[in-house]
Amino acid sequence: MARITLRQLLDHAAGHGYAVPAFNINNMEQGIAIMQAAAEVDAPVIIQASRGARSYAGDLMLSHMIDALERTYPDIPLCMHQDHGNDEATCASAIAHGFTSVMMDGSLKADAKTAADYDYNVAITRRVVDLAHWVGASVEGELGVLGSLEHGGGEQEDGHGVEGKVSHDQLLTDPDQAVDFVRATKVDALAIAMGTSHGAYKFSRKPDGDILAMRVVEEIHRRLPNTHLVMHGSSSVPQPLQDMFNQFGGEMPQTWGVPIEEIVRGIKSGVRKVNIDTDCRLAMTAVFRKVAAQTRSEFDPRKFLKPAMDAMRELCRDRFEQFGTAGHASKIKVIPLGEMARRYRAGELDPRVDAREPVAA
C-alpha cells in the first residue's frame, strides 16, 4: 500500500527539483486515468477532492474508490488531498475518511465566498495544523485571495471562490506576510496568490507579468527557500482541446490558461504542487462531444467514457513529464502516518523559516 502524506511527497520533490501535479477528481474514470498515466511514467500522484466532489460522489464512495486505486497501483505513492477546506470540520472529516493531506483555505471565511482578514486566516489555519499533525497528516494553507488581476475578482468553482471585487493587494501574496504566516501556522505547504483563478476563463489574453505575477513566486521563494509553494488555478486550457470542444458543438469563448513554461519557471522557484482541474474536465468533455457528434446512434456510456479516459490519461502523462515528476515513484519509500505524527511531535518537521531582507535593486 502506498498512501503518502503531502509533506513527505513535497519534501522529496524539493530534494530532486520537481513538482507534482494535483488532479481533481469526481468519479472512477478520472481516478483510473490519473493512475494509469502515473504507472506509465513511474510518477507519484496527488489526487484531490473539493467539497463539491465529496458531495457529488459521497464520502463513502470516494473513500473506497481511492482505496481501490491504491490497491490496484500499489507501487505508486498516492497522496489524497482535501482541496479548499473551508473550516475545521471539513478538514477533520476528510482525515477521518482517509485523506492524508488537507488544505485549510483561511483566505476566505467559512462561507467560502467572503475574504477573511489575516488574523482569522492565521488562527483557523493553525488550529487545523494542530489537528492534522497530531495524526501525521499534512496541511496546505493559503495566503492571499485567488483571483484575476485583470478584473479584480474571483471565479466560483464548486461553490468556492471570493464574491465581488477585492483589492489588488489582496490578489497578491505579500512576501513579508508569508514569512510570518508560515512561522505562525507551521503549514507544510503554502498556496500563494499571483493572478491565477479557478475555472477555464483565467485570462483574456496570453498572460504576461502584469496579469500573472510570477515575480511574487520568486520573491516568496527567496524569503522562504525551505517552504513548499503551491500554484492554484493552474490549468493551461490547451488550445487544441478548446478547438475540439467547439468543433463538435461546444460554445467555449476563447480563453488563455497558465502557460506550461510559466509553471516550469515556478518549479525553479520552489513550486512543488500544481493544481489542475479544468484541463482534465475539458479533455474528457471534448471527447464526449466528439463521440456524440460522430456516432449519433451511440447510447452505451462506456463508448463515451473509455476514449475520454484515454484523453485525460494522455494529458496527465504530459504534465507528469513536463513538471519532472516522471521517474520518481519508485525512488520513494512511504513513511506511515504514525511515524509522521511522531516527527511532528518531536519538532523534526517544524518549518525552517529563513526570512531574508530584500535584495537592493
Secondary structure, DSSP 8 states (H G I E B T S, - for coil): --B--HHHHHHHHHHHT--EEEEE-SSHHHHHHHHHHHHHHT--EEEEE-HHHHHHH-HHHHHHHHHHHHHHSTTS-EEEEEEEE-SHHHHHHHHHTT-SEEEE-TTB-TTSSSB--HHHHHHHHHHHHHHHHHHT-EEEEEES----TTTSB---BTTBS--SB--TTTTS--HHHHHHHHHHH--SEEEE-SS--SSS--BSSS--TTTS-HHHHHHHHHH-TTSEEEE-S-----HHHHHHHHHTT------B---HHHHHHHHTTTEEEEEE-HHHHHHHHHHHHHHHHH-TT---HHHHHHHHHHHHHHHHHHHHHHTT-TT-GGG-----HHHHHHHHHTTTT------------
